[in-house]
């Protein structure tokens, strides 16, 4: 309800909802096109993910490869992917956070 006892303007509410949907779609597209990198082992392993957290690439420096110790290499790969996913999560929060806050006051709209 609007202060003073008036009813909310439905047309205005619909316009606001449409704008938020457009903004959300644009932010999601931007995230899908973005890429972030995570590293491990002092840069010996680099993982690249898109803004949605999907693994796009993995680069392993030959110095990281020890046939006698593949466990350490596996640990570095996991660490690099986790680092990249953390960066993607931060990017998601940066892009989608303000939109989620804006939708919080509208009944029935949530991310």
C-alpha positions in Angstrom: 0.0 0.0 0.0 1.1 3.5 -0.6 1.3 6.0 2.3 -2.0 7.9 2.6 -4.1 4.8 2.0 -3.9 4.7 -1.8 -3.5 1.6 -3.8 -0.3 0.8 -5.7 -0.2 1.8 -9.3 -0.3 -1.7 -11.0 1.0 -0.3 -14.3 4.0 1.2 -12.5 4.6 -2.1 -10.7 4.5 -4.0 -13.9 6.9 -1.6 -15.6 9.3 -1.9 -12.6 9.1 -5.7 -12.8 9.8 -5.7 -16.6 12.8 -3.4 -16.1 14.2 -5.7 -13.4 13.7 -8.7 -15.7 15.6 -6.9 -18.4 18.4 -5.8 -16.1 18.6 -9.4 -14.7 18.8 -10.9 -18.3 21.5 -8.4 -19.2 23.5 -9.2 -16.1 23.2 -12.9 -16.7 24.4 -12.4 -20.3 27.3 -10.4 -19.1 28.2 -13.1 -16.7 28.0 -15.8 -19.4 30.5 -13.8 -21.5 32.9 -12.8 -18.7 35.8 -15.0 -17.8 37.9 -15.0 -14.6 41.0 -16.9 -13.7 42.2 -18.8 -10.7 45.7 -20.0 -10.0 47.6 -22.4 -7.8 51.1 -23.5 -7.2 52.5 -20.0 -7.7 50.9 -19.8 -11.2 51.9 -23.3 -12.3 48.2 -24.2 -12.8 45.7 -21.7 -14.2 42.0 -22.3 -14.5 39.6 -20.1 -16.4 35.8 -20.1 -15.7 33.0 -18.0 -17.1 31.0 -15.7 -14.8 28.6 -18.6 -14.2 31.4 -20.8 -12.9 31.6 -23.1 -15.9 35.2 -24.3 -16.5 36.4 -22.9 -19.8 40.1 -23.7 -19.8 43.0 -25.2 -17.8 46.7 -24.5 -18.3 49.3 -26.6 -16.6 52.9 -25.5 -16.7 55.2 -28.4 -17.6 57.2 -27.7 -14.4 54.1 -28.8 -12.4 54.2 -32.3 -13.9 56.0 -34.9 -11.9 55.1 -38.4 -13.0 56.0 -39.6 -9.5 53.7 -37.2 -7.8 50.4 -36.8 -9.7 48.6 -36.2 -6.4 50.1 -32.8 -6.0 49.2 -31.9 -9.5 45.6 -32.9 -8.9 45.6 -30.8 -5.7 46.9 -27.8 -7.7 44.2 -28.3 -10.4 41.5 -28.4 -7.8 42.9 -25.4 -6.0 43.0 -23.4 -9.2 39.5 -24.3 -10.2 38.2 -23.4 -6.7 40.1 -20.1 -6.9 38.5 -19.3 -10.3 35.0 -20.3 -9.0 35.5 -18.0 -6.0 36.3 -15.2 -8.4 33.2 -16.1 -10.5 31.1 -16.0 -7.3 32.4 -12.6 -6.5 31.6 -11.4 -10.0 28.1 -12.8 -9.7 27.5 -11.0 -6.4 28.8 -7.8 -8.0 26.5 -8.1 -11.0 23.4 -9.7 -9.5 23.5 -8.5 -5.9 22.0 -5.1 -6.6 19.3 -6.7 -8.7 18.4 -9.1 -5.9 18.1 -6.3 -3.4 15.8 -4.4 -5.8 13.6 -7.4 -6.2 13.4 -8.1 -2.4 10.7 -5.5 -1.9 8.4 -6.9 -4.6 6.1 -9.8 -3.7 6.7 -12.9 -5.7 10.0 -11.8 -7.2 13.2 -13.4 -6.1 16.4 -14.8 -7.6 
